[in-house]
Amino acid sequence: MFRVPFPRVSILRVILVFAGIVCLSSVVAGVWIHPYCFFIPAFVGFMQVFFAITGYCPLVFFLRFLGVPCDLSDQNIVSGRI
């Protein structure tokens, strides 16, 4: 099994875990609670495409406020652009 070595938890990994948890929990809520909950994973998918095109991620501001370490060499991470 291939595993990418990460010496520390990076902010990119936290973003991916957060997006996965939101998508999975929203799909479960859409099945069990209300079908309108399916709009939440659609929004998360839109934001991932937006991030891939522009490099801007609004979640970075919140994670930096919480103190998630930024171990990337790119200085644009502080401004929300990865």
N, C-alpha and C positions, 0 to 999 in steps of 0.2 A: 504494500500500500504506500502510495506516495504522500508525503507530508512536507509542507513547506515549513522550514525552521523559522520560528519567531523568537528572538531572545526576550522580548518584552511584549506586553499587550499594546498593539498599535491602535491608533484612533480609527484606522480603516477597518480593522477587525471588529471593533465595537460598533461601527456603523452597520456593517454587514449582519452582525448578530441582532442588533436592534431591528433592522428591516425584516429579518426572517421571523423574529418573534411577533412583530406587529402583523405581518402577513398571515402567519399560521393562526394566531388568535382571532383575527378578523374573519378568516374563512370559517373557523369553528363557530364564531358568533353569527355569521351569515346563515349557517345551516341550522343552528339551534335557536337563535333569538329572532332575527329579522333579516330579510334579504337585502335591505339597504346597507348592511354591514359589508357587503361585497364591494362597495365603493372605496373603502379604506385601502385594501390591497391594490386597487387600481391607482389610487393616488400615490402609494409607495412606489409602484412600478413606474409611474410617470416621473417621480422625483429621481429615481435611479437613472432613467434615460436622460433627464435634464442634467444630472451630475456628470454622466458620461460625455455629454456634448459640451457643456460649459465649464466643468470643473468646479462649480459652485455648489456647496452643500450647506443648507441652513442648519442642519443638525450639528455641524462642527462648532458653531457658536455656543450651543447649549452644552456640548460635551467639554469644551474648553472651560466653560464656567464651572462645571462640576469637577474639573481638575484631572481629566483624562490626559495622560502624558502624550506628547507629540514627539515621537522618536524618528520622524522623517527629516531628511536633510533639506527638503523644500521649505522655504520661508513663507510661501503663500498659504500654508496651512493655518497660520494664525489669523489671517484675514478671511477665512472661510473658503478659500479657493485651494483645492488640493491638486 
